[in-house]
Amino acid sequence: MPKWRRASTFGTGRQVPLDRNQRARFIWLVRADRRHGRLSASGEDVAIELVKLLGEDGRLDPSHATVAARAGCDAITALAGVQSRPATPMYYVLPATRILRG
């Protein structure tokens, strides 16, 4: 089965802005995961930089080199941190949602 549908349009995707409390909760949860050993030190740095780079409109699209430079790690480490599920801001902030297509 193809991963696309006929006559589908691709846009910017779902963008969810975070308020001050959600950002603080995200950083607190990331640091808690680091303390419990679920996240590496570089993963923590990458996750915190990602939430700092999140725009007011919910847009988040920095390059891996930008994230690596700001987190103080290698680009490959930043790529691994971005791809890991606990490092993404929406993992901590948004509850699991189910999209129904009909």
N, C-alpha and C positions, 0 to 999 in steps of 0.2 A: 504494500500500500504506500503511495507517495506521501511525503511529509507535508505537502502543500495541497491546497484546494484550488480548483479552477476559479478564476476571477477574484482571487484573494489579493488584498492590498497589504503591504507591509509599512507600518508607520514607526514612530519612535518608541512604541511600546508603553507599558504601564510605568508611569512616573509618580512616585508617592513622596511628597515633601515630608520631612520630619521636623517636628517642633523641638523646642529646647529640651523638654522632658524626655522625649523619645531618644534624642541624641545622647543625653546623659545616661539613660537606661541601657542603651547599646554599649557605651564605653564601660559601664559598670559590669555588664554581663560578659564582655570580652575579657576584662581583667579577672573576673571570677573564673572563667574557663582557663585562663592562663595559670592561675593559682592551682587549679585542680588537675593540671597536666593535659587538658584536652586540646590546647593550642600552644604552638611554639612561640618563642619570643619574637621572631620575625613575623609570624602570623598575627600576633597581637599588634605589632607596629603597622603592618599593612592594613589591618582592619580599622585601626584608629585613623589612619590617613585617609582611608576610603570614606569614612563618615565625615571627616573634615572637608573632603573634596565634594561632598554631596551638595548640589545647588539648592537654592531656595525653592525652586520649582520641582525638585525631585530628580533632576537630571544628574546622572553619574556616568561619565564616559571618558575618564583619563586614560592615557596610554600606560602600558606596563612600565616603560622607562620613567615616566613621571611619578608613578606610585613608588617605584624602587628608589628613585632619587630622594623623595620626601621621607620614605621610611628608613633610608640608610642601609639598604640591602641590595643584592643583585637582582637583575631583571627576572631571572628564572625563579628566584625565591618569591618575588612579587607575583609572578604568574601563578605559582602554586598556591600562594595565599589568597589570590583572587578567586581561583577555581575551587578552593575548599569551601564547603557549605557553611561552617561556623563563622567564616570571615566576612560574609556578606551582611550588610546592614538589615536587609529585609528578613533574614533568618531570625533575628532576635526581636524585631519590632512588630512585624505583622503576623497575625495568626494564619494558620494554614487555610487557604481558600481553595475552593473547587470551582473550576470554570465549566459551565454546562453549555454545550453547543447544540443547537437544535435546528 
